[in-house]
């Protein structure tokens, strides 16, 4: 459930906070773009349910395909051991879910990554077929 949505006119998006199964709070942004903001709530709710059910799978794919190698080959200090996929995933904290009317990346999962990437967070997005698309470092 998306929780109580609040429209933030200065940002042109809906905002909510929900509890994850772990008990942690998750910020949720719903960006209707040029679509009718009220009509977009129903498709956003479907994408929200999908995201809650598939976040771990998408994260595992992102780690396997890009994130772990990026960290171990570029960001890891020479005196540190390489991280396993599990150890890497354990250090990421899911903090934000963005659902948008985008045809390119309708769902973005954002994570706090401690010091893995020099204080940068990580965003993982999926394409319109809801498959892993790409990662970005942010902040």
Secondary structure, DSSP 8 states (H G I E B T S, - for coil): -----EEETTTTEEEEEEE-TTS-EEEEEEE-TTS-TTTHHHHHHHHHHHHHHHHHHHHHHHIIIIIHHHIIIIIS-TTS----HHHHHHT-EEEEEEEES-SS-SEEEEEE-TTTTTT-EEEEEE-TTSSEEEEEEE-
